[in-house]
Amino acid sequence: MEVLRLDDIGPDGVRMIVDWDRMGTSDSVFVPCLNVTKALKQIQAIFDRRGWKLRVHVSVENHIMGLRIWRIT
């Protein structure tokens, strides 16, 4: 497995790079994953470091399970 950078996530063992710097208040991103608990833990750590609050829902989009994440502050 590759080494994850500080803001990368990899809840299912596959590295995902999200451009968090482009995420503004009220923006959302869908993170496809099966291990939603691990994904949420990794994303929460990123948001905590940045001083952001989030809203999250487990969802299925286009037949793919994952998390829909909103930045709310």
PDB file of N, CA, C and O in Angstrom:
ATOM      1  N   MET A   1       0.838  -1.188   0.000  1.00  0.00           N
ATOM      2  CA  MET A   1       0.000   0.000   0.000  1.00  0.00           C
ATOM      3  C   MET A   1       0.879   1.246   0.000  1.00  0.00           C
ATOM      4  O   MET A   1       1.921   1.297   0.654  1.00  0.00           O
ATOM      5  N   GLU A   2       0.434   2.232  -0.742  1.00  0.00           N
ATOM      6  CA  GLU A   2       1.177   3.497  -0.795  1.00  0.00           C
ATOM      7  C   GLU A   2       1.063   4.245   0.527  1.00  0.00           C
ATOM      8  O   GLU A   2       0.124   4.036   1.295  1.00  0.00           O
ATOM      9  N   VAL A   3       2.019   5.105   0.776  1.00  0.00           N
ATOM     10  CA  VAL A   3       1.975   5.962   1.950  1.00  0.00           C
ATOM     11  C   VAL A   3       0.994   7.089   1.668  1.00  0.00           C
ATOM     12  O   VAL A   3       1.051   7.726   0.616  1.00  0.00           O
ATOM     13  N   LEU A   4       0.094   7.332   2.612  1.00  0.00           N
ATOM     14  CA  LEU A   4      -0.873   8.407   2.459  1.00  0.00           C
ATOM     15  C   LEU A   4      -0.274   9.729   2.906  1.00  0.00           C
ATOM     16  O   LEU A   4       0.397   9.804   3.935  1.00  0.00           O
ATOM     17  N   ARG A   5      -0.524  10.768   2.124  1.00  0.00           N
ATOM     18  CA  ARG A   5      -0.143  12.106   2.559  1.00  0.00           C
ATOM     19  C   ARG A   5      -1.138  12.547   3.621  1.00  0.00           C
ATOM     20  O   ARG A   5      -2.167  11.898   3.810  1.00  0.00           O
ATOM     21  N   LEU A   6      -0.851  13.628   4.306  1.00  0.00           N
ATOM     22  CA  LEU A   6      -1.658  14.084   5.432  1.00  0.00           C
ATOM     23  C   LEU A   6      -3.131  14.227   5.078  1.00  0.00           C
ATOM     24  O   LEU A   6      -3.982  13.864   5.890  1.00  0.00           O
ATOM     25  N   ASP A   7      -3.462  14.739   3.908  1.00  0.00           N
ATOM     26  CA  ASP A   7      -4.863  14.968   3.544  1.00  0.00           C
ATOM     27  C   ASP A   7      -5.426  13.936   2.570  1.00  0.00           C
ATOM     28  O   ASP A   7      -6.517  14.134   2.035  1.00  0.00           O
ATOM     29  N   ASP A   8      -4.709  12.842   2.329  1.00  0.00           N
ATOM     30  CA  ASP A   8      -5.244  11.756   1.511  1.00  0.00           C
ATOM     31  C   ASP A   8      -6.086  10.850   2.396  1.00  0.00           C
ATOM     32  O   ASP A   8      -5.914  10.816   3.615  1.00  0.00           O
ATOM     33  N   ILE A   9      -6.991  10.123   1.772  1.00  0.00           N
ATOM     34  CA  ILE A   9      -7.762   9.129   2.501  1.00  0.00           C
ATOM     35  C   ILE A   9      -7.627   7.800   1.774  1.00  0.00           C
ATOM     36  O   ILE A   9      -7.328   7.756   0.581  1.00  0.00           O
ATOM     37  N   GLY A  10      -7.849   6.726   2.505  1.00  0.00           N
ATOM     38  CA  GLY A  10      -7.750   5.392   1.921  1.00  0.00           C
ATOM     39  C   GLY A  10      -8.507   4.382   2.748  1.00  0.00           C
ATOM     40  O   GLY A  10      -7.913   3.423   3.241  1.00  0.00           O
ATOM     41  N   PRO A  11      -9.816   4.572   2.916  1.00  0.00           N
ATOM     42  CA  PRO A  11     -10.570   3.699   3.812  1.00  0.00           C
ATOM     43  C   PRO A  11     -10.661   2.245   3.365  1.00  0.00           C
ATOM     44  O   PRO A  11     -10.813   1.355   4.203  1.00  0.00           O
ATOM     45  N   ASP A  12     -10.573   1.989   2.080  1.00  0.00           N
ATOM     46  CA  ASP A  12     -10.674   0.619   1.570  1.00  0.00           C
ATOM     47  C   ASP A  12      -9.344   0.101   1.042  1.00  0.00           C
ATOM     48  O   ASP A  12      -9.309  -0.888   0.309  1.00  0.00           O
ATOM     49  N   GLY A  13      -8.249   0.762   1.408  1.00  0.00           N
ATOM     50  CA  GLY A  13      -6.934   0.328   0.965  1.00  0.00           C
ATOM     51  C   GLY A  13      -6.498   0.915  -0.365  1.00  0.00           C
ATOM     52  O   GLY A  13      -5.435   0.567  -0.880  1.00  0.00           O
ATOM     53  N   VAL A  14      -7.309   1.800  -0.924  1.00  0.00           N
ATOM     54  CA  VAL A  14      -6.975   2.470  -2.179  1.00  0.00           C
ATOM     55  C   VAL A  14      -6.848   3.962  -1.886  1.00  0.00           C
ATOM     56  O   VAL A  14      -7.775   4.580  -1.362  1.00  0.00           O
ATOM     57  N   ARG A  15      -5.712   4.526  -2.222  1.00  0.00           N
ATOM     58  CA  ARG A  15      -5.460   5.942  -1.941  1.00  0.00           C
ATOM     59  C   ARG A  15      -6.374   6.832  -2.783  1.00  0.00           C
ATOM     60  O   ARG A  15      -6.489   6.655  -3.996  1.00  0.00           O
ATOM     61  N   MET A  16      -7.020   7.790  -2.117  1.00  0.00           N
ATOM     62  CA  MET A  16      -7.848   8.780  -2.797  1.00  0.00           C
ATOM     63  C   MET A  16      -7.326  10.162  -2.453  1.00  0.00           C
ATOM     64  O   MET A  16      -7.034  10.464  -1.296  1.00  0.00           O
ATOM     65  N   ILE A  17      -7.215  10.984  -3.464  1.00  0.00           N
ATOM     66  CA  ILE A  17      -6.752  12.351  -3.274  1.00  0.00           C
ATOM     67  C   ILE A  17      -7.934  13.277  -3.524  1.00  0.00           C
ATOM     68  O   ILE A  17      -8.521  13.274  -4.606  1.00  0.00           O
ATOM     69  N   VAL A  18      -8.276  14.066  -2.518  1.00  0.00           N
ATOM     70  CA  VAL A  18      -9.338  15.057  -2.644  1.00  0.00           C
ATOM     71  C   VAL A  18      -8.681  16.426  -2.518  1.00  0.00           C
ATOM     72  O   VAL A  18      -7.868  16.646  -1.621  1.00  0.00           O
ATOM     73  N   ASP A  19      -9.024  17.331  -3.399  1.00  0.00           N
ATOM     74  CA  ASP A  19      -8.471  18.682  -3.347  1.00  0.00           C
ATOM     75  C   ASP A  19      -9.258  19.504  -2.323  1.00  0.00           C
ATOM     76  O   ASP A  19     -10.103  20.327  -2.676  1.00  0.00           O
ATOM     77  N   TRP A  20      -8.959  19.260  -1.053  1.00  0.00           N
ATOM     78  CA  TRP A  20      -9.684  19.921   0.037  1.00  0.00           C
ATOM     79  C   TRP A  20      -9.533  21.433  -0.024  1.00  0.00           C
ATOM     80  O   TRP A  20     -10.432  22.155   0.408  1.00  0.00           O
ATOM     81  N   ASP A  21      -8.411  21.932  -0.553  1.00  0.00           N
ATOM     82  CA  ASP A  21      -8.182  23.374  -0.618  1.00  0.00           C
ATOM     83  C   ASP A  21      -9.220  24.091  -1.480  1.00  0.00           C
ATOM     84  O   ASP A  21      -9.460  25.283  -1.286  1.00  0.00           O
ATOM     85  N   ARG A  22      -9.826  23.399  -2.412  1.00  0.00           N
ATOM     86  CA  ARG A  22     -10.836  24.006  -3.283  1.00  0.00           C
ATOM     87  C   ARG A  22     -12.236  23.939  -2.693  1.00  0.00           C
ATOM     88  O   ARG A  22     -13.183  24.463  -3.279  1.00  0.00           O
ATOM     89  N   MET A  23     -12.374  23.297  -1.533  1.00  0.00           N
ATOM     90  CA  MET A  23     -13.691  23.104  -0.940  1.00  0.00           C
ATOM     91  C   MET A  23     -14.084  24.326  -0.129  1.00  0.00           C
ATOM     92  O   MET A  23     -13.428  24.670   0.855  1.00  0.00           O
ATOM     93  N   GLY A  24     -15.155  24.975  -0.547  1.00  0.00           N
ATOM     94  CA  GLY A  24     -15.668  26.137   0.165  1.00  0.00           C
ATOM     95  C   GLY A  24     -16.842  25.755   1.052  1.00  0.00           C
ATOM     96  O   GLY A  24     -17.346  24.634   0.985  1.00  0.00           O
ATOM     97  N   THR A  25     -17.264  26.684   1.873  1.00  0.00           N
ATOM     98  CA  THR A  25     -18.418  26.466   2.733  1.00  0.00           C
ATOM     99  C   THR A  25     -19.632  26.130   1.876  1.00  0.00           C
ATOM    100  O   THR A  25     -19.897  26.796   0.875  1.00  0.00           O
ATOM    101  N   SER A  26     -20.356  25.110   2.268  1.00  0.00           N
ATOM    102  CA  SER A  26     -21.554  24.549   1.623  1.00  0.00           C
ATOM    103  C   SER A  26     -21.236  23.679   0.401  1.00  0.00           C
ATOM    104  O   SER A  26     -22.159  23.168  -0.232  1.00  0.00           O
ATOM    105  N   ASP A  27     -19.973  23.499   0.058  1.00  0.00           N
ATOM    106  CA  ASP A  27     -19.604  22.561  -1.005  1.00  0.00           C
ATOM    107  C   ASP A  27     -19.710  21.129  -0.474  1.00  0.00           C
ATOM    108  O   ASP A  27     -19.625  20.889   0.730  1.00  0.00           O
ATOM    109  N   SER A  28     -19.894  20.192  -1.394  1.00  0.00           N
ATOM    110  CA  SER A  28     -19.936  18.783  -0.995  1.00  0.00           C
ATOM    111  C   SER A  28     -19.091  17.955  -1.950  1.00  0.00           C
ATOM    112  O   SER A  28     -18.772  18.366  -3.066  1.00  0.00           O
ATOM    113  N   VAL A  29     -18.743  16.769  -1.460  1.00  0.00           N
ATOM    114  CA  VAL A  29     -17.983  15.813  -2.266  1.00  0.00           C
ATOM    115  C   VAL A  29     -18.505  14.418  -1.912  1.00  0.00           C
ATOM    116  O   VAL A  29     -18.825  14.133  -0.758  1.00  0.00           O
ATOM    117  N   PHE A  30     -18.584  13.561  -2.925  1.00  0.00           N
ATOM    118  CA  PHE A  30     -18.953  12.164  -2.703  1.00  0.00           C
ATOM    119  C   PHE A  30     -17.685  11.336  -2.654  1.00  0.00           C
ATOM    120  O   PHE A  30     -16.857  11.400  -3.562  1.00  0.00           O
ATOM    121  N   VAL A  31     -17.535  10.556  -1.591  1.00  0.00           N
ATOM    122  CA  VAL A  31     -16.374   9.684  -1.424  1.00  0.00           C
ATOM    123  C   VAL A  31     -16.854   8.241  -1.534  1.00  0.00           C
ATOM    124  O   VAL A  31     -17.483   7.731  -0.607  1.00  0.00           O
ATOM    125  N   PRO A  32     -16.567   7.575  -2.649  1.00  0.00           N
ATOM    126  CA  PRO A  32     -16.989   6.188  -2.786  1.00  0.00           C
ATOM    127  C   PRO A  32     -16.163   5.286  -1.877  1.00  0.00           C
ATOM    128  O   PRO A  32     -14.933   5.335  -1.891  1.00  0.00           O
ATOM    129  N   CYS A  33     -16.850   4.461  -1.084  1.00  0.00           N
ATOM    130  CA  CYS A  33     -16.139   3.559  -0.171  1.00  0.00           C
ATOM    131  C   CYS A  33     -17.115   2.542   0.411  1.00  0.00           C
ATOM    132  O   CYS A  33     -18.325   2.768   0.447  1.00  0.00           O
ATOM    133  N   LEU A  34     -16.574   1.434   0.859  1.00  0.00           N
ATOM    134  CA  LEU A  34     -17.353   0.434   1.582  1.00  0.00           C
ATOM    135  C   LEU A  34     -17.191   0.607   3.080  1.00  0.00           C
ATOM    136  O   LEU A  34     -18.150   0.443   3.836  1.00  0.00           O
ATOM    137  N   ASN A  35     -15.989   0.934   3.510  1.00  0.00           N
ATOM    138  CA  ASN A  35     -15.707   1.105   4.932  1.00  0.00           C
ATOM    139  C   ASN A  35     -16.009   2.557   5.318  1.00  0.00           C
ATOM    140  O   ASN A  35     -15.105   3.381   5.455  1.00  0.00           O
ATOM    141  N   VAL A  36     -17.298   2.847   5.488  1.00  0.00           N
ATOM    142  CA  VAL A  36     -17.702   4.228   5.754  1.00  0.00           C
ATOM    143  C   VAL A  36     -17.239   4.712   7.125  1.00  0.00           C
ATOM    144  O   VAL A  36     -17.008   5.907   7.310  1.00  0.00           O
ATOM    145  N   THR A  37     -17.103   3.809   8.079  1.00  0.00           N
ATOM    146  CA  THR A  37     -16.637   4.195   9.420  1.00  0.00           C
ATOM    147  C   THR A  37     -15.194   4.689   9.350  1.00  0.00           C
ATOM    148  O   THR A  37     -14.871   5.733   9.917  1.00  0.00           O
ATOM    149  N   LYS A  38     -14.338   3.961   8.670  1.00  0.00           N
ATOM    150  CA  LYS A  38     -12.936   4.362   8.542  1.00  0.00           C
ATOM    151  C   LYS A  38     -12.818   5.641   7.718  1.00  0.00           C
ATOM    152  O   LYS A  38     -12.018   6.519   8.042  1.00  0.00           O
ATOM    153  N   ALA A  39     -13.619   5.747   6.643  1.00  0.00           N
ATOM    154  CA  ALA A  39     -13.594   6.956   5.818  1.00  0.00           C
ATOM    155  C   ALA A  39     -13.982   8.173   6.643  1.00  0.00           C
ATOM    156  O   ALA A  39     -13.327   9.212   6.564  1.00  0.00           O
ATOM    157  N   LEU A  40     -15.038   8.053   7.430  1.00  0.00           N
ATOM    158  CA  LEU A  40     -15.485   9.179   8.249  1.00  0.00           C
ATOM    159  C   LEU A  40     -14.414   9.573   9.259  1.00  0.00           C
ATOM    160  O   LEU A  40     -14.187  10.762   9.486  1.00  0.00           O
ATOM    161  N   LYS A  41     -13.760   8.602   9.860  1.00  0.00           N
ATOM    162  CA  LYS A  41     -12.691   8.891  10.821  1.00  0.00           C
ATOM    163  C   LYS A  41     -11.553   9.668  10.146  1.00  0.00           C
ATOM    164  O   LYS A  41     -11.052  10.645  10.704  1.00  0.00           O
ATOM    165  N   GLN A  42     -11.147   9.236   8.948  1.00  0.00           N
ATOM    166  CA  GLN A  42     -10.067   9.918   8.228  1.00  0.00           C
ATOM    167  C   GLN A  42     -10.484  11.326   7.809  1.00  0.00           C
ATOM    168  O   GLN A  42      -9.700  12.268   7.935  1.00  0.00           O
ATOM    169  N   ILE A  43     -11.709  11.475   7.315  1.00  0.00           N
ATOM    170  CA  ILE A  43     -12.189  12.784   6.875  1.00  0.00           C
ATOM    171  C   ILE A  43     -12.384  13.714   8.062  1.00  0.00           C
ATOM    172  O   ILE A  43     -12.073  14.902   7.971  1.00  0.00           O
ATOM    173  N   GLN A  44     -12.891  13.196   9.172  1.00  0.00           N
ATOM    174  CA  GLN A  44     -13.074  14.030  10.365  1.00  0.00           C
ATOM    175  C   GLN A  44     -11.735  14.581  10.848  1.00  0.00           C
ATOM    176  O   GLN A  44     -11.662  15.733  11.277  1.00  0.00           O
ATOM    177  N   ALA A  45     -10.680  13.777  10.784  1.00  0.00           N
ATOM    178  CA  ALA A  45      -9.349  14.239  11.198  1.00  0.00           C
ATOM    179  C   ALA A  45      -8.873  15.391  10.297  1.00  0.00           C
ATOM    180  O   ALA A  45      -8.280  16.356  10.779  1.00  0.00           O
ATOM    181  N   ILE A  46      -9.134  15.282   9.005  1.00  0.00           N
ATOM    182  CA  ILE A  46      -8.753  16.347   8.071  1.00  0.00           C
ATOM    183  C   ILE A  46      -9.519  17.625   8.388  1.00  0.00           C
ATOM    184  O   ILE A  46      -8.930  18.704   8.452  1.00  0.00           O
ATOM    185  N   PHE A  47     -10.823  17.508   8.585  1.00  0.00           N
ATOM    186  CA  PHE A  47     -11.649  18.676   8.888  1.00  0.00           C
ATOM    187  C   PHE A  47     -11.261  19.289  10.226  1.00  0.00           C
ATOM    188  O   PHE A  47     -11.243  20.513  10.354  1.00  0.00           O
ATOM    189  N   ASP A  48     -10.950  18.470  11.223  1.00  0.00           N
ATOM    190  CA  ASP A  48     -10.517  18.988  12.525  1.00  0.00           C
ATOM    191  C   ASP A  48      -9.226  19.790  12.394  1.00  0.00           C
ATOM    192  O   ASP A  48      -9.101  20.860  12.990  1.00  0.00           O
ATOM    193  N   ARG A  49      -8.264  19.283  11.620  1.00  0.00           N
ATOM    194  CA  ARG A  49      -7.001  20.006  11.427  1.00  0.00           C
ATOM    195  C   ARG A  49      -7.227  21.363  10.770  1.00  0.00           C
ATOM    196  O   ARG A  49      -6.510  22.322  11.053  1.00  0.00           O
ATOM    197  N   ARG A  50      -8.212  21.440   9.905  1.00  0.00           N
ATOM    198  CA  ARG A  50      -8.502  22.678   9.180  1.00  0.00           C
ATOM    199  C   ARG A  50      -9.472  23.589   9.937  1.00  0.00           C
ATOM    200  O   ARG A  50      -9.715  24.719   9.513  1.00  0.00           O
ATOM    201  N   GLY A  51     -10.019  23.113  11.037  1.00  0.00           N
ATOM    202  CA  GLY A  51     -10.963  23.910  11.805  1.00  0.00           C
ATOM    203  C   GLY A  51     -12.337  24.012  11.137  1.00  0.00           C
ATOM    204  O   GLY A  51     -13.072  24.973  11.362  1.00  0.00           O
ATOM    205  N   TRP A  52     -12.675  23.018  10.316  1.00  0.00           N
ATOM    206  CA  TRP A  52     -13.949  23.003   9.597  1.00  0.00           C
ATOM    207  C   TRP A  52     -14.937  22.087  10.300  1.00  0.00           C
ATOM    208  O   TRP A  52     -14.551  21.157  11.008  1.00  0.00           O
ATOM    209  N   LYS A  53     -16.205  22.362  10.094  1.00  0.00           N
ATOM    210  CA  LYS A  53     -17.285  21.479  10.542  1.00  0.00           C
ATOM    211  C   LYS A  53     -17.839  20.774   9.311  1.00  0.00           C
ATOM    212  O   LYS A  53     -17.769  21.300   8.200  1.00  0.00           O
ATOM    213  N   LEU A  54     -18.389  19.583   9.514  1.00  0.00           N
ATOM    214  CA  LEU A  54     -18.917  18.836   8.385  1.00  0.00           C
ATOM    215  C   LEU A  54     -20.280  18.256   8.683  1.00  0.00           C
ATOM    216  O   LEU A  54     -20.673  18.091   9.838  1.00  0.00           O
ATOM    217  N   ARG A  55     -20.981  17.955   7.628  1.00  0.00           N
ATOM    218  CA  ARG A  55     -22.211  17.164   7.673  1.00  0.00           C
ATOM    219  C   ARG A  55     -21.944  15.989   6.761  1.00  0.00           C
ATOM    220  O   ARG A  55     -21.340  16.143   5.700  1.00  0.00           O
ATOM    221  N   VAL A  56     -22.391  14.819   7.169  1.00  0.00           N
ATOM    222  CA  VAL A  56     -22.094  13.617   6.388  1.00  0.00           C
ATOM    223  C   VAL A  56     -23.314  12.710   6.349  1.00  0.00           C
ATOM    224  O   VAL A  56     -24.048  12.591   7.330  1.00  0.00           O
ATOM    225  N   HIS A  57     -23.519  12.075   5.209  1.00  0.00           N
ATOM    226  CA  HIS A  57     -24.579  11.083   5.042  1.00  0.00           C
ATOM    227  C   HIS A  57     -24.012   9.887   4.284  1.00  0.00           C
ATOM    228  O   HIS A  57     -23.319  10.046   3.278  1.00  0.00           O
ATOM    229  N   VAL A  58     -24.313   8.699   4.776  1.00  0.00           N
ATOM    230  CA  VAL A  58     -24.007   7.489   4.021  1.00  0.00           C
ATOM    231  C   VAL A  58     -25.028   7.439   2.886  1.00  0.00           C
ATOM    232  O   VAL A  58     -26.230   7.564   3.124  1.00  0.00           O
ATOM    233  N   SER A  59     -24.557   7.259   1.671  1.00  0.00           N
ATOM    234  CA  SER A  59     -25.480   7.267   0.543  1.00  0.00           C
ATOM    235  C   SER A  59     -25.010   6.321  -0.550  1.00  0.00           C
ATOM    236  O   SER A  59     -23.869   5.860  -0.562  1.00  0.00           O
ATOM    237  N   VAL A  60     -25.922   6.053  -1.458  1.00  0.00           N
ATOM    238  CA  VAL A  60     -25.616   5.280  -2.663  1.00  0.00           C
ATOM    239  C   VAL A  60     -25.912   6.206  -3.838  1.00  0.00           C
ATOM    240  O   VAL A  60     -27.044   6.650  -4.022  1.00  0.00           O
ATOM    241  N   GLU A  61     -24.885   6.488  -4.624  1.00  0.00           N
ATOM    242  CA  GLU A  61     -25.028   7.373  -5.775  1.00  0.00           C
ATOM    243  C   GLU A  61     -24.577   6.627  -7.013  1.00  0.00           C
ATOM    244  O   GLU A  61     -23.461   6.109  -7.057  1.00  0.00           O
ATOM    245  N   ASN A  62     -25.432   6.567  -8.016  1.00  0.00           N
ATOM    246  CA  ASN A  62     -25.145   5.814  -9.240  1.00  0.00           C
ATOM    247  C   ASN A  62     -24.737   4.376  -8.935  1.00  0.00           C
ATOM    248  O   ASN A  62     -23.813   3.839  -9.546  1.00  0.00           O
ATOM    249  N   HIS A  63     -25.437   3.761  -7.984  1.00  0.00           N
ATOM    250  CA  HIS A  63     -25.220   2.366  -7.580  1.00  0.00           C
ATOM    251  C   HIS A  63     -23.890   2.153  -6.875  1.00  0.00           C
ATOM    252  O   HIS A  63     -23.398   1.026  -6.816  1.00  0.00           O
ATOM    253  N   ILE A  64     -23.297   3.221  -6.337  1.00  0.00           N
ATOM    254  CA  ILE A  64     -22.011   3.127  -5.634  1.00  0.00           C
ATOM    255  C   ILE A  64     -22.208   3.630  -4.209  1.00  0.00           C
ATOM    256  O   ILE A  64     -22.716   4.731  -3.996  1.00  0.00           O
ATOM    257  N   MET A  65     -21.804   2.821  -3.240  1.00  0.00           N
ATOM    258  CA  MET A  65     -21.922   3.202  -1.829  1.00  0.00           C
ATOM    259  C   MET A  65     -20.784   4.132  -1.444  1.00  0.00           C
ATOM    260  O   MET A  65     -19.671   4.026  -1.961  1.00  0.00           O
ATOM    261  N   GLY A  66     -21.081   5.044  -0.530  1.00  0.00           N
ATOM    262  CA  GLY A  66     -20.045   5.946  -0.047  1.00  0.00           C
ATOM    263  C   GLY A  66     -20.598   6.976   0.903  1.00  0.00           C
ATOM    264  O   GLY A  66     -21.675   6.803   1.474  1.00  0.00           O
ATOM    265  N   LEU A  67     -19.848   8.055   1.068  1.00  0.00           N
ATOM    266  CA  LEU A  67     -20.232   9.161   1.947  1.00  0.00           C
ATOM    267  C   LEU A  67     -20.382  10.431   1.131  1.00  0.00           C
ATOM    268  O   LEU A  67     -19.541  10.735   0.285  1.00  0.00           O
ATOM    269  N   ARG A  68     -21.438  11.165   1.382  1.00  0.00           N
ATOM    270  CA  ARG A  68     -21.579  12.519   0.853  1.00  0.00           C
ATOM    271  C   ARG A  68     -21.192  13.436   2.008  1.00  0.00           C
ATOM    272  O   ARG A  68     -21.810  13.406   3.072  1.00  0.00           O
ATOM    273  N   ILE A  69     -20.163  14.250   1.787  1.00  0.00           N
ATOM    274  CA  ILE A  69     -19.602  15.146   2.803  1.00  0.00           C
ATOM    275  C   ILE A  69     -19.881  16.589   2.405  1.00  0.00           C
ATOM    276  O   ILE A  69     -19.619  16.994   1.273  1.00  0.00           O
ATOM    277  N   TRP A  70     -20.418  17.360   3.349  1.00  0.00           N
ATOM    278  CA  TRP A  70     -20.607  18.800   3.136  1.00  0.00           C
ATOM    279  C   TRP A  70     -19.723  19.560   4.120  1.00  0.00           C
ATOM    280  O   TRP A  70     -19.641  19.191   5.292  1.00  0.00           O
ATOM    281  N   ARG A  71     -19.071  20.601   3.659  1.00  0.00           N
ATOM    282  CA  ARG A  71     -18.368  21.512   4.553  1.00  0.00           C
ATOM    283  C   ARG A  71     -19.387  22.580   4.959  1.00  0.00           C
ATOM    284  O   ARG A  71     -19.928  23.287   4.109  1.00  0.00           O
ATOM    285  N   ILE A  72     -19.644  22.691   6.277  1.00  0.00           N
ATOM    286  CA  ILE A  72     -20.664  23.633   6.722  1.00  0.00           C
ATOM    287  C   ILE A  72     -20.094  24.881   7.388  1.00  0.00           C
ATOM    288  O   ILE A  72     -20.838  25.823   7.659  1.00  0.00           O
ATOM    289  N   THR A  73     -18.786  24.906   7.658  1.00  0.00           N
ATOM    290  CA  THR A  73     -18.133  26.142   8.132  1.00  0.00           C
ATOM    291  C   THR A  73     -16.751  26.229   7.534  1.00  0.00           C
ATOM    292  O   THR A  73     -16.024  27.187   7.797  1.00  0.00           O
TER     293      THR A  73
END
